[in-house]
């Protein structure tokens, strides 16, 4: 069976609420220019767990490929990169305790990452919302899943002659999923989430509809939670405006739940919801923005 060489792996995670509904995305880039996209969701999780879960899925895909050539993993999470390249050996030496003697958080995923990591894997940090195409795509996939939506994924499948061919969205059934487990406070095992594996299975069992849901036809309790998350976001925006804080393009993009390119492409002065957003100045490679409530902005007839 001939499969193209995997050149790089991009991963990202997202969480609505942190903790709250989360999603993750990964893009496998082949040397021939094609790519394979993965994604999944968790109804109650954290951003760090989603960042880690994306890396776990990407590395599992790499391990299952049988490739011996090295590969580079790109993540915008310094928590993941530093954890797997710097901190993990110290944690293991201390019996999975931190320098302060506390239990290491997310041990289940750290164990998986440690098992999947190897000398073939090189870890690189990429700044989030900086215009990196594949990082932005991972972010888009992760955010969609965190909102209980199923994005259309570009994927590859093995053909009869052993080559890889492109497909559209993944099949919406579980095929040998990884089931991550976590022990709750009572000592009972609880299913944490499903993740997509290299055979293109899908994520969470709440996403079994063959068409992408819109927010309008989601269950009422999901819509109510989304509304609560929105109100929290608007409160943060109001606090930023009231206190006169300046925020960067990536911070503004996180607040608006969009890619950074969607912020910088709008120009120097524009309106978002109840606020006028103005470009103030540049500090180094960062653009700083200011929010001002529309009803506080003086206007003339």
N, C-alpha and C positions, 0 to 999 in steps of 0.2 A: 504493500500500500504506500503510495507516494503522497505526502502531505507537505505543503509549503512550510518553510522555516518561520517560526515565530520570532519577530524582531523585537517587539516591545509590548508591554501590558500597561494599560492606563486604568486607574481605579478611582472611584469617588463614592462618597456616602452623603445622605441628607436625612434630616429629621425635622418633622413639623411639631415643634414644641420642646423637644430635647429635655426630658423624655417625651415621647409621643410616637405617632406613626412614622415609620422610617422607610427609606429605600436605598438601594445601592446600584451602582452601574459599573461596568467594566468593558473595555474595548481591547480585543486582541488584534494586534497589527502584524500582518504577515509580510515577509520580504518581497512578495510579488505585488504588493500594493493593496491587496484585499484586506478586509477586517471582519471580525466576528464579535458581535455585541452580546453581552450578558446583563441580566438585571434581576432584582428580586425585592422583596418587601418584608417588613415586620410590623405588626399592628401596634406594638409597644416596645420601644427601644430607645437608644441614644445615638447621637451623631457619631461618636467614636466607634461604637459597635458596627454601625453601617460602613464606616471607612474600613474597618478591619475585615468585615464580611466580604466586601468587594475584593480586597486583596486575597482573601482565602479562595474565592471562586476563581479568580484569574490564575492563581498559582496551581489550583487543582487542574484547570484546563491545560496548563503548561506541563504538569506532571503526567497527565494522561496522554499527552501527545508523544511521549517517549523521546522528545528532542534532547540531544546532548550538547548542542550549541548554547552559549550563554544568552540570557535575555535580560532586558532592563525593565524594571517596574517603576512607573511614574505615579506618584501620589501627591496630593496637595495637603496631606495630613502629616505634620511633623510628629504628631503623636505616634502614628504608625511607623514612619521611617525611623525615628529615634528609638522607638520601642524595640523594633526587630534588629536594628544594627548596633545599638549601644547599650540599652538598659537590660535586655532580656537575660544576658549571661549573669549579671549581678543578681537579678531576681532569682534565677535558678540556684545560684550559689547560696542565697539566703533562704532557700526553701519557699520560693515564691512570696517573699516579703519585700516591701520597699525599704528604703534607707531609714525610714522612721518606724519600721517594725509592723506596718499595716499590711493586710493582705492585698496582693496585686489585683486590681480591678480587671474584669474581662479575661480571667485566666483561661476559660474554655477556648476562646478565640486565639489567645496568645499561644496556647499549646498547639492548635491547628497550624497557625502561621509558622511556628518553630519547626514543626514536622515537615511542612511543605517547602520551607526555605532551604537553600543549598548554595554551594559555591558558584553554581551556574547563574544565580540570581543577583543582579546588581540593583540597588535601590537608589532612586533619584527623587528629590523633592521638586515639584513644580508649583509655582504660585497660583492659587485658585483665582478664577475670574480675571485672568491676565490675557485672555485671547488665545490661549493654547487650544487648538481645534479639538483634539481628542479629550483633553481634560474637560472642556466645555460640554462635549457630547456625553461624557460620563455623568456630569452634573445634571444634564437634562434628563437622562434616564433615571437617575436616582431621585430627582425631585418628582418626576411623574409617578413613580412607584410609591413615594411617600404620601402622595395625594390620592392613593388608591386607584390610579389610572394605569393602563397598560400601554406603554409606548410601542411603536412598531420598531422591531429590532432587525438590523441587518445581520444575517447569520449564514453560516456555511454548513453544508451537510455532505456526508460521503456519498458519492455516486457509485454506480455498479462497478466502474473500473478503478475505484479507490481514490479518485480525485475529489477535491472539494468544490462544491458548487454553491452559489448564493441562494438564499431563501429569503422570504419576507419575515413576517412575525413568527415567533416560536410556536410549536404545537402546545395547546393549552391542556396538557395532561402531565402528571408527574411520572418521570422516568428515572428511577434510581436517584432520588434527591438526597442531598445531605440534610439530615435532620439534626439541627443543633439543639442540645439540651442544656438546661440550666437548673440548678437546685434552688428552690425557693427557701424562705425563712423557716419553713416547717420541715425541711429536709426532703421534700418530695420533688421528683423530677418533673419539670414542666417543659413542654415543647416550646422552643424559642421561635424558630422560624424554618421555613423551607427556603432553599436557595437553588438557583439554576445551576446545573452541572454541565459538563462538557458535552453531554448528549442532548442538549437543548431543551431540557425540561423547564417548567416554569416555577414561579415562586409560590406565593401564599395561596391557600385554598379559597380565600375570599375573592380571588381574581380569576374565576374560571369562565367568565363570559368571553366569547370569541371576538367581541368588538370592544373597543376602548370606551369605558364609561365616561360620561361627562359628570360634572358636579351636580347637574340638575337631576339626574336619575340615580344618584347614590342614595343609600338609606338615610332616613332623616337624622339618625344619631350621628352619622358621619358628617352630614352637612352642618349640623349644630356645632360639632367639634371644629370644623373648618372655620365657622363663623367666630368661635371663641379665639382661635388662633389668629384670625384676621384682626379682631379687636385688640388683642395683645400687641400685634404688630403696629397698629395705628396709635396705640398708647405710647409705644416706643418712639415712633416718628414725632408725635406731639412733644414728647420730652426733649428730643433732639432739637426741635424747632424752638421750644420755649427757653431752653438753656443756651441756645445759640451755639451748640456744638458743631464743629466741622467734621465731616466724615469722608472717608475715601470712596473711590468708585466701587471697590469690591464690597465695602461695608454697605453702601447704598444699594448695590445689587442684591445682597443678602436680605436687606430690609424689604425690597420690592419683590423678592423671589424671582429674579431674572438673571440672565448672564450679564457680566460686566460690560460686554460689547453693546448691550441694549441700553446701557446708561450713557456711555461715552458717545454713542452715535446720535444722540438726541440734540446735541448742541450745548450752548452755554447757559440757556435759560428756558425752562419748560415747566409744565404743570403735571403733578402726579397726585391724584385724589384731592386732598384738601390743602396741598402745599405747592408753593412755587419753589422749584429746585434750581439753584443757581451755582454755576461754577465760580469758585472764589479765587483759587490760585493753585499753583503746582509746587509741591515740596519734593524735591528729588524726582523720583519716577512715579510719584503719587499725585493724583488730582484730588483736591479737596472741594467738597460741596456743602452748601448751606440750605436748610429747609426753612421756609417761612409760611405761616398760615395765610391762606388766601384772604381771609376776612381781616387780617392785620396789614395787608399790603394796600398802600394808598393808591387809588385809581382816579382817573379823570374821565368825565363823560366825553 
